[in-house]
Amino acid sequence: SNLELTDFTQSLNQTEKSMENYVNFHTFDSIDSYYSARNKVSEFMENMQIRPSQDLVRHKEYIVSQFCQNFLFYSGKAIYARRANDFNSLDYYYSKTILCYNMLMNQLSEFNTILLQQNALNYNQNLEQMYALYRISFILFLTVSSIIITVMYFSVTNIVKPLKQISQVAHKISQRDFNVPLFSSKNHDEIGNICNAFDRMIISIREYIDAIWEKAVTEAELKEKEIQLYGYYEGTD
C-alpha cells in the first residue's frame, strides 16, 4: 500500500542520513542508527517481489527491491571503508551509494504514483460494485416487501371474506330469513369451525320450524275434523 511504501521510504532516508553522518563524523550514534534503519529496510524487503513479473505493479516492486539491495550493498561497503579509514574505497563506495540512492528514490516515486493510480482504479471499481449491491438490495427489498404484502392481503382476505359471509347470514337470520345457503366449509381452522357451527344452527332452526309447522298443520287438521264432527252432530239433532 502507499502507507507501507511511505514507511519504507522513511527507513531508506534514515539509512542514508545515518550513513552520511557516520562517514562525516564517525560517531557511535550514527552507526547504531544506520544498522537500526537498515534492519527495518531489510524487513520491508522480505515481502517484496524478487522476480520479474508481467504485472506492472509487481514488476516495479521488483525493480525497487533490486535498487534497494544495491543501495544496502554499497552503503555497507562505505561504512566498512570508513571504519578502516580506507578513504580511496570510501570515496568510490560513497559515490556509488549516493547514485544508487537517488535512482532508488526516483523508482520509489514512480512506484508510489503507480500504486496511487492502481488504488484509485480499485476504489472506483469497488464503488461501482457497492452501487450495484445497493441497487440489488433495493430491488430485493421491493420484491420481498411485495411478496409479504401480497401474502398478507390474501391471508387477511381469506379471514375477512368468511367473516363477512357469516355477518350477512347472521343479519338475515335476525330478520327471520332462514332460507340462506349453508357454508359447507371444508376448512378445519377457527373460521371453518364457526362456519360449521352456523350450518348446524341453521339446520336446527329449520328442523325446529318444520317440526312446529307440522305440528300446527296436524293441529289444524284435527281442529277441522272436530268442527266437522260437531256440525254433523248438530245436524242430526
Buried (B, 14 or more C-beta within 10 A) or exposed (E): EEEEBEEBBEBBEBBBBBBBBBBEEEEEEBBEBBEEBBEBBBEBBEEBBEEEEEEEBEBBBBBBBBBBBBBBBBBBBBBEBBEEEBEEBBEBBBEBBBEBBEBBBEBBEEBBEBBEEBEEEEEEEEEEEEEEEEEEEEEEEEEEEEEEEEEEEEEEEEEEEBEEBBEEBEEBBEEEEBEBEEBEBEBEEEBBEBBBEBBEEBEEEEEEEEEEEEEEEEEEEEEEEEEEEEEEEEEEE
